[in-house]
Amino acid sequence: MALPVWGKFFEKLYRDPELRAKYPKEAFEKPDEINIELDCSKMELERKRLLEGREVLF
């Protein structure tokens, strides 16, 4: 869903000379290291552990 919106946004951005000057087509700098958990199943287990014995309001 987001990819078409993202693509249309950048098409318009690169067509506009004023905006193109602000946002040149360059590669992003790669971060040295990512220190966040990306496995959703592990995050769900952690969430359940943290909420154990608590009343869930929503």
N, C-alpha and C positions, 0 to 999 in steps of 0.2 A: 504494500500500500504506500509506504513512504518513498520507495524508489522512484516511481513516476513523478511525484511532487518534487522531489529533490532534482531530478533530471530537468524538469520544466523550469524550475527556479534557475538552475545554472545555465540553461540555454538562453534565458532572458538576460541573465547577468552578463554573459560573455558577448551578447549582441549590443549591449549598451556601452559605448566607448567611455563614458564617464565612470561607470562602475568597473569596467574592465581594467582601468588604470589602478583602481583601488585594490582589486582582487586578481592579480595576475595568475596565469596557469602555471603554478609551481608545485613541486612535490612537497608534502608535509614532512616536517622533521620527525623521524621515528624516535619514540621515547626509548630510553635506555632499558627500562624494565617495567613490566606491569605487575603490580602487587595486589591485584584484586582477584577474588574467586569468580570464575566465569561459568562454573558448573552449577546450574540451577538446582539440580537434585541435592547437592551438598548444602546449598543455601536453605532449601526447604527443611532439611534435617536440623540445621542449626536454628532456624526459626521455631520449629516445633519444640526443640529442647529449651529455648529461652522462654517460650510461652507455657510450658508445662506447669499445670496447677494454677494458672491465671485465667480469669474470666476474659474472654475475647469480646470486645465491644462492637466490632464490625466485621 
